[in-house]
Amino acid sequence: MQPGVIALPLSARTEMEITIVANLISLTPGTLSLDVSDDRKVLYIHAMFLDDEEELRRNLKEMEHRALELFR
């Protein structure tokens, strides 16, 4: 186990989109959405298993992309 915090740039723009993406990430085992930057462009995420940060980012961005397809 290698926990850590990452900053994930967001494609989501509205409050509803950001909330849904943050909640989906928190539902993923081993991850927890912590905070959104003041400009709403970055989501901070705690991950319990941060062995490969780039792979985690790719997986989370894919999840965000799929969620946003539903609303746009």
C-alpha positions in Angstrom: 0.0 0.0 0.0 1.4 3.4 -1.0 -1.1 6.2 -0.2 -0.9 9.7 -1.6 -2.7 12.7 -2.8 -2.9 13.8 -6.5 -4.3 16.8 -8.3 -6.5 15.9 -11.2 -7.3 18.6 -13.8 -11.0 18.7 -14.5 -12.9 18.8 -17.7 -16.1 19.1 -15.8 -17.2 22.8 -15.5 -20.6 23.1 -13.8 -21.2 22.4 -10.2 -23.4 19.5 -11.0 -20.7 17.9 -13.3 -18.0 18.4 -10.7 -20.2 16.9 -7.9 -21.0 13.8 -10.0 -17.4 13.3 -11.0 -16.2 13.7 -7.4 -18.8 11.3 -6.1 -18.0 8.7 -8.7 -14.3 8.9 -7.8 -15.2 8.5 -4.1 -17.2 5.4 -4.9 -14.1 3.8 -6.5 -12.5 1.6 -4.0 -9.3 3.1 -2.6 -10.0 6.6 -3.7 -11.5 9.6 -2.0 -12.3 13.1 -3.4 -10.9 15.6 -1.0 -11.4 19.1 -2.4 -11.9 21.2 -5.5 -9.6 24.2 -6.2 -11.1 27.7 -5.9 -11.2 28.1 -9.7 -12.9 24.7 -10.0 -10.3 23.4 -12.4 -8.6 20.8 -10.2 -9.9 18.0 -8.0 -7.7 16.7 -5.2 -7.9 13.0 -4.6 -6.5 10.7 -1.9 -5.6 7.3 -3.2 -4.7 4.3 -1.0 -2.8 2.6 -3.8 -0.7 5.1 -5.7 1.8 2.7 -7.2 1.4 4.3 -10.7 0.2 7.9 -10.6 -0.1 8.2 -14.4 -2.2 5.1 -14.7 -4.5 6.3 -11.9 -4.9 9.7 -13.7 -5.7 8.0 -17.0 -8.3 5.8 -15.3 -9.9 8.7 -13.5 -10.0 10.9 -16.6 -11.7 8.1 -18.5 -14.3 7.8 -15.8 -14.8 11.6 -15.9 -15.1 11.5 -19.7 -17.8 8.8 -19.5 -19.7 10.6 -16.9 -19.6 13.9 -18.8 -20.9 12.1 -22.0 -24.2 11.6 -20.1 -24.7 15.4 -19.5 -23.3 17.0 -22.6 
